[in-house]
Amino acid sequence: MQKIAIMGAMPEEVAPILEKLGSYKTTEYAGNKYYEASYKGIEVVVAYSKIGKVFSTLTATTMIEHFGCDRLLFSGVAGAVSPELKVGDLVVATKLSQHDLDITAFGHPYGFVPEGAVFVEADKDMIELSKKVASKMGKSVKEGIIATGDQFVANEERKNWILETFDASALEMEGGSVAVVCNALNVPFFILRSISDAADMDASFSFDEFLESSAIISAEFVMNMVDEI
Ligand SMILES: Nc1ncnc2c(CN3C[C@H](CCSCCOCCO)[C@@H](O)C3)c[nH]c12
């Protein structure tokens, strides 16, 4: 019996999902709340992790190990790294990295630690499915690399360094850690982000203005993905 985890990082990222579910059971566990529901006959567990790689690691692991989810979809917002992306645009992660993981002093590349990998690849089947969903919705979705780090990026220099170092399309604070968890536990995962800002000097203002509307765009797409799974 499949059980799907639908995850975000902030309340605003999961609010549209909970609204669509209507009714759900709330469970408090490990300092967080998990919302369980049956959606069109599919068991789902919804949660927002709180911000950053540590909280998102805890929540992704809990959804899989404690609630028994066997697939994970992440819905949220991101800062644009690719200059072609604008507010509201959708990005599907092909693979993800941690841009603030740095032991380059030992000659390793950025984002690498021994027995780890610079990139973790997302589930190819769900990436394929997203193309079908995108065409059904008449939406264009960019497939690209997402770089994750424990910092809200709000300057061109750091953003451009991330572009040059990881060839990222977008950046955020949770996808790369969720990817490591799902990969380690052999759970297919799909990370979708809608752009809320350009990770530049105006990022915090843009983020505040567009968080809610961009989160809705991402959530609508993710729920359409669940319909097709
Ligand atoms: N430019 C950027 N840099 C990094 N990440 C992002 C993301 C993606 N999410 C949004 C959120 C930002 C946390 S700070 C805002 C907290 O406000 C709380 C109220 O004060 C975190 O969960 C990562 C959008 N734009 C970004």
The ligand as an ORCA input file, in Angstrom:
! r2SCAN-3c Opt
* xyz 0 1
  N      17.193     33.440     -1.767
  C      16.962     32.262     -1.147
  N      17.954     31.648     -0.487
  C      17.747     30.452      0.106
  N      16.563     29.794      0.099
  C      15.546     30.370     -0.562
  C      14.204     29.976     -0.762
  C      13.586     28.648     -0.358
  N      13.207     28.509      1.079
  C      12.557     29.675      1.626
  C      12.969     29.749      3.065
  C      13.800     31.014      3.312
  C      14.181     31.124      4.749
  S      14.518     32.785      5.276
  C      12.935     33.511      5.441
  C      12.357     33.240      6.813
  O      11.377     34.214      7.149
  C      10.663     33.895      8.340
  C       9.988     35.137      8.895
  O      10.995     36.022      9.350
  C      13.789     28.505      3.309
  O      12.956     27.429      3.753
  C      14.337     28.194      1.945
  C      13.601     30.962     -1.477
  N      14.503     31.965     -1.767
  C      15.700     31.630     -1.201
*
